[in-house]
């Protein structure tokens, strides 16, 4: 059949579409001849009989792959017009320009066959409704998809083969550079770059936390090297936490060449579209892993120890010990294990002085109700563990004190060395700028002015660096005197003084404890009034410690005195029914061990001549209200008021644990709930960034009155707003242009 005979008057009444596409932006930029050939297809449509105004050129998909994994709006628009029967012919330079996957290709063929739309390419014109033409188009689509597969297989095969030899050139992390030989990787020749990388690993060995390493860099005002493919020269900027963490987790710094740490997978999103995402592979699944490939900053064993230490800093999984060291007096936080069921013990604080305690919910607690598997105070337990730890550490006390003397000046000298290198680098840049300025013809003012400005900028940077170095040298800590050295050596013989010193924080004690202890298994024997501790030390050794528990003495059959005192306080505010519920929630019983009812509360109150509850007229100003009434008075939801109470944003009154909360409504409390935030108040997340502390720390400062806060209850942006002092440093705001951020 003649190709032109396939074009009917019906086809000519419809529009003609020229679909223009190239797979990448590189092809669009460099392969311009292919783009021009595709645009010339509009002239071919005119020669086939379509008017100029009937020809539509769809070029929205230039630079987008036709594999189907990308959103092609141009192809979608063309398919929609074909389905509506508005297209007479679709022209493309090749069938592969239309689709590189059979799912899109055959969907287009089916629509073209139903609406009698022609398809044309460089080889001819086809009618998808005819069997022979449909067969040819199907073969072309299959070959196009196969061609894409073959190209990918060849490219990826070559990449994997070269990576298996460790010669594949990929971007190296800062501190490593390429050598002249194939696959050769060398340390950066700049000693200041090497010193910055070494400082990260040295500080992590000391602190054991990526965040504390980052905070140390920030506190010392040190900068970190930055390089990328888009930068010609190395830049020195303030480090971020992400960059510090990347240095600690990159195996290239351990002299290992790896390839395939990530894997690209496809999935369907909520709209049914195919998407790509990158996932991290486990170390056992890395395709290429070559140890001792090049010189590293640390060895492989140190790298593995660092990864294990980083993994322990996150919240541990259920029933496992470990986790990052947190504030709080509980010495065994993250280390205590239940000796009955093997679960990790949780920490709680109670009493006026927030005494620590440990408990295990086990399988007996459901929705906060039930009986704990283990519940014990932590004061005696912590004291026993600390005594065993100090006894084990005593032989190393003198050596540790000597190391403390040597470390006294080392930290400051490390910082000074970095600032001296900054001065040396700034001086070299200034001298280079001067040489460039003096080498130019003075009469060429267009060039001379630019070089003069560059020289002035380099001189200003040199002056700033020298000023910072001078300030650091003047702030050098004084050397220890002989008397101070003797005092430190004396402390090495008496570790208890250091352990219980006010300057030793709870966090320091926990970190010291974890250097020797893996976990502590706690088993309570109530019938024997004994707590049995099994201490598992680093290296696999075990030791056992028994802690005697206080005995309970038998008492006469009478209601407990504290229960009677509590009843006196409750009777002034609540009726007998509510008092019975409060006493039962606290686990209190009558003299015979029975639970309380309204009648039993009434009998006990009558026996002790306690007046019954008499409701009195309440005063509106400064009135104590229940949660529900206070919420209505403030115009907010009760759940919001509960949340504010739990966060410590507002104060509440509770006669005893288990009794209903009461809120005292006054003008000061009303002023904390506003419709819009006043000037100078920021959101909680912004306040966390500005102050560099957690949300709980900010709420504690609000509760202590150190920070002012309001609660916005109207509009979409509801929540707490914090007034941050103007002097607070913003650790996350973009830095100055001359500094930048890694």
C-alpha positions, 0 to 999 in steps of 0.5 A: 500500500502506498504510504500517501494513500494512508492519509485521508481527508479525515486525517487532514482535517485534524492537527499534526503533532511533531514530538521533539525530545532528547534524553539529557540536557547534555544532548540538548546542549551539544547534539544540536543537529539532532534537535534541528532535524526534529524541528524540520519534521514540521516542514514534512507535515506541510509537504504531506498536506497539513496546513501550517496552522494545523502543525503543533510542535511539542518540545516540552520533554527536551532533556527528559529521558524516555524510559518512563521513569520521569514525568513527561508532560509533553508526552502526556499532552500528546497522548491525551489529544490522540485519545480525544481524536484530535490528531491526524498524524504523530511525527517523530525522527525515530520511534525511540523519541516517542517512548523507550519503554513498551508500556508507554509505546503500546498504550500510544499504539492502542490509542492511535489504532482506536482513533485512526491516528497515523504515526510517521518517522524517518522510514515511513508512515504507519497506520496502527489499525492495520495488522502489518503496520502494527507488527512493524511498529511493535518490532520497532518499539521492542528494538528501541527498548532492547537497544536501551538495555544493551547500552546500559549493560555495556556502560554499567559493565565497564564501570563495574569492571573498572571499579573492581580494580579500584581504578574508577574515578569517582568524587573523593572526599575532602582530604584525599586527591588523585595521583598520577597512576590509575586508581592512585589515591593520596593524602591531600598535600596541604598539611592544614587540610590533613590537620583538620581531618585528623582533628575530627578523628582525634576529637571523636576518640576523646568525646565519642559523639559526632555532635560533640566534635561538631560543637568543639569545632564551633566553640574553638572557631575552627574552619573546615576545608570544602571542595567540590566539582564546581569549585576551582580552589579549596575553601575554608568554611564553618563545619556543619554536623552533617559534614563531621558525620560524613567524615566519620562514616566514610570508609575512604578515610580508612584506606578502603576503596568501596563502590556500590554503597547505595542502590537505586530502586523504583517504586510507585507513588500514591498517584501510580507514577514510577519514582526512583529513590536511593537506599543505603546498602549493608556493608556485606552487600557492597559490590567492591570492597578493597582494603589497604587500597591507599593511605588513610587517616585511620586504620580499618579497625579504628573505623569499625570501632567508630561505627560501632560507637556511633551506632550506640549513640542512637536510641537502642532497640527494644530489649537492648542496652546502650544508647547515647549518654543523656543528662540525669542522675541515673548512673545506669541509664542505658546499661541496666537490664532486667534480670527477670525478663531480660528487657532494658530497664527504663529510668524514672525520677521521683521525690522532692530531690528527683531521686533516680529509679529503674523499672521494667514494664514487662508484659504486665503493663497494658495502657499504663495499667498493671504491675511492673516486672521490676521497680526499684530505687536507684540510689543504693544501686548506683552507689554499689556500681560506682564503688565496684567501678572505682575499685576496678579503676584504682590501679590505673588512677596514677597513669590517668592523672599523668595523662591529664597533665600531658593533655592540659596544653595539648588541646589548646596547642591543637587549636593554635596550630590550626590558626597559625596555618590559617595565617600562613595561608592568608599570607600566601594568598596576599603575596600571590595577589600582590604578584599578580597586581604588579605583573599587570600593565599599570595602564590597563586599568580595567584589569588593574582595578580588579587585581587591586581589589583582590589584593586588598581583600587578601590583605584584609583576610590576612589581618583578620587571621593575624588578629584571631591568632593573637587573641588565641595566643593571649588566651593561652592557659597558664602552665601548671605549677609544681604544686598543681601537678602534685595535687593532680597526682594526689587525686590520681590516688584518690579517685573517689574525690574526683568521682564525687567532686561538684565539677564532675557532671552526671554525664561525665560519670556515665561516660567514665562508667561506659569505658569499662562496663557493657551492662548491669543485670539487676535482679530483685529478691523481695523475700530476701530483701536483696538486689543482685547485680551482675556487672559485665565488664569490657573484655567478657569478665563478670562480677557480682554484687549484692545490695541489701534492701531496707526491711519493712516492719510489721505495723498494727491493723490501722489505716496508714497515717499518711493515708489519713493525712492525705484524706484530711487534705482531700476532704476539703476539696472533693466528695467521698466518691472522688476521694475513693478513686484518688486513693485507689489510683495511688494503690492505697488500701484500708486497714484490712487491705480492701480498696476504698469505696465512698462508704469506706471513705465516709466511715474513715472520715467519721472515725477521725472526725474529718469534716465532709466536703462543702462546696463554697462560692468560688471567686472568679479572679484567681479561681482554681478550675478543673482542666475542662473549666479552665479550657473554656475560660481560656477559649482553647481545647482541653487537650491543648491545656493538658499538653501545655501542662505536661510541657511545663508551659503553665503551672498546675496544682494537684493535692496528691498524685492521682488527684485531678489537676487544677489550674489557677486562672489569673491575668498572668496566665491569660496573657500567655494565650494570645491570638497572634505572636508578639514581636520578637517571639519565634517558633519552637524549632527556630528557638532550638536552632538559635539556642542550640538546645533541645525542646525539653531544655527550652521548656525547662528554661521557660518553667524556671522563668529564664525564657518568656513564651506565649501560646498562639491558639488561633490561625493555622500556625498554632503552638508555643512561641519563644522570645529568644535573647538577641545575644543568642548565637544562631548555629544554623543561620547561613554564615557570612559570604566569606565563610560559607558552610560545608 
